Amino acid sequence: MQNNKCKICRRLGVKLFLKGERCLSPKCSLTRKPYAPGMKKRTRGRRAFSEYAKELREKQKLKNWYNLKEKQFRNYVKEILNKRSHVEDASTLLIQKLESRFDNVIFRLGLSGSRPHARQMVSHGHFLINGKPVNIPAYQLKKGDKVSINLGSQKKKVFSNITPLLKKHQTPSWLKISPEKLEGEVIGKPSLEESSPPAEISTIFEYYSR
């Protein structure tokens, strides 16, 4: 039976990397079947979308990219719409907010292979922030915050081969990782360009401004 996460990518026509390394392999469902579930291959790309449908589609891409529920995602967008600055545009502010989530930072540091898995690991209490346990995936990290693996969790199977993997992992410029210490640090702010979201963010604000 087709995995629901794979169906999301096929329906939206873009890889959201919800299954970690599998998404990079030939086993990726979108690679094998690059058309929406329930559609025949030859019909993909012929559907005409209304402006509203396009906005909805872009919203769904970004929401699922960050593995968020609708209410969570809407609250982030509404917060930016209510507090948007003339100095930084709304798209950058939204991405900075989403990228700074604890679960996303774990994923970006290479401590987990996907955002859904990172969220689960955070919820299970496997990580510390500045030496203190935090199990809230939505927790907002800021410059100077340090992330480490809970001492009791380091012996678990999920972390058994993490050091060599971290040495190969390329972290974004606003983060740094010490594979030997199993410790990461926020050293800057996320950027829209480096984050490379798979959606046209301006249309998302239009969607929620209706």
VENFENWO-V91704 format. One record per run of one state. SS is the DSSP state (helix for helix, strand for strand, loop for the rest). FROM is the first residue (numbers start at 1). LEN is the number of residues. Records with the same first field share a line. If there is no record, write none. Layout:
SS->FROM-LEN + FROM-LEN
This chain:
loop->1-3 + 13-7 + 25-4 + 33-8 + 44-7 + 66-4 + 84-6 + 100-1 + 110-5 + 124-3 + 130-2 + 134-6 + 141-5 + 150-7 + 160-2 + 169-6 + 179-4 + 187-5 + 196-5 + 209-2
helix->4-9 + 20-5 + 29-4 + 41-3 + 51-15 + 70-14 + 90-10 + 102-8 + 115-9 + 157-3 + 162-7 + 192-4 + 201-8
strand->101-1 + 127-3 + 132-2 + 140-1 + 146-4 + 175-4 + 183-4
